[in-house]
């Protein structure tokens, strides 16, 4: 019974996240990969890697914004999707 209530709460949270645009179809694909026999914690690991990379890239871009000389040639490698 408690597991069913937690699953319902998780589904409600995910529905809210989809509705607000916080997660998209790619997140749903990650979930399906995990449910199809993937490693436990796979989604959490991928999200953590994404956040770490995003934090690093945003920091690098912020530093470039405050630089006196902006090397535009190196900025094309900082892709934000």
C-alpha positions as semicolon CSV with decimal commas, in nm:
position;residue;x (nm);y (nm);z (nm)
1;X;0,000;0,000;0,000
2;X;0,279;0,244;0,090
3;X;0,460;0,161;-0,235
4;X;0,147;0,237;-0,436
5;X;0,106;0,572;-0,260
6;X;0,470;0,662;-0,327
7;X;0,436;0,560;-0,693
8;X;0,124;0,779;-0,723
9;X;0,308;1,070;-0,561
10;X;0,604;1,022;-0,797
11;X;0,373;1,013;-1,100
12;X;0,203;1,334;-0,986
13;X;0,540;1,504;-0,941
14;X;0,660;1,390;-1,284
15;X;0,336;1,509;-1,445
16;X;0,388;1,848;-1,285
17;X;0,748;1,859;-1,407
18;X;0,639;1,772;-1,763
19;X;0,364;2,035;-1,755
20;X;0,606;2,305;-1,641
21;X;0,870;2,205;-1,898
22;X;1,127;2,107;-1,638
23;X;1,164;1,765;-1,801
24;X;1,080;1,650;-2,152
25;X;1,058;1,341;-2,370
26;X;1,429;1,271;-2,329
27;X;1,378;1,225;-1,956
28;X;1,094;0,985;-2,030
29;X;1,325;0,790;-2,264
30;X;1,584;0,765;-1,986
31;X;1,319;0,630;-1,752
32;X;1,218;0,367;-2,008
33;X;1,582;0,260;-2,047
34;X;1,610;0,211;-1,672
35;X;1,279;0,024;-1,651
36;X;1,384;-0,207;-1,936
37;X;1,653;-0,365;-1,720
38;X;1,892;-0,076;-1,684
39;X;2,119;-0,020;-1,391
40;X;1,944;0,105;-1,077
41;X;2,019;0,473;-1,038
42;X;2,089;0,516;-1,411
43;X;1,858;0,815;-1,449
44;X;1,998;0,980;-1,137
45;X;2,352;0,933;-1,269
46;X;2,269;1,079;-1,611
47;X;2,089;1,378;-1,458
48;X;2,383;1,439;-1,223
49;X;2,630;1,430;-1,514
50;X;2,409;1,669;-1,712
51;X;2,387;1,914;-1,421
52;X;2,762;1,899;-1,359
53;X;2,835;1,964;-1,727
54;X;2,577;2,242;-1,745
55;X;2,721;2,410;-1,437
56;X;3,072;2,396;-1,581
57;X;2,964;2,528;-1,923
58;X;2,758;2,812;-1,773
59;X;3,054;2,911;-1,553
60;X;3,285;2,917;-1,855
61;X;3,038;3,126;-2,056
62;X;2,990;3,367;-1,764
63;X;3,367;3,411;-1,738
64;X;3,382;3,485;-2,111
65;X;3,108;3,747;-2,076
66;X;3,319;3,941;-1,828
67;X;3,643;3,907;-2,023
68;X;3,788;4,215;-2,193
69;X;3,866;4,008;-2,500
70;X;3,613;3,744;-2,601
71;X;3,759;3,458;-2,808
72;X;3,452;3,395;-3,023
73;X;3,630;3,108;-3,198
74;X;3,624;2,906;-2,876
75;X;3,260;2,985;-2,797
76;X;3,120;2,771;-3,077
77;X;3,224;2,460;-2,884
78;X;2,992;2,556;-2,595
79;X;2,668;2,409;-2,721
80;X;2,352;2,465;-2,523
81;X;2,050;2,266;-2,635
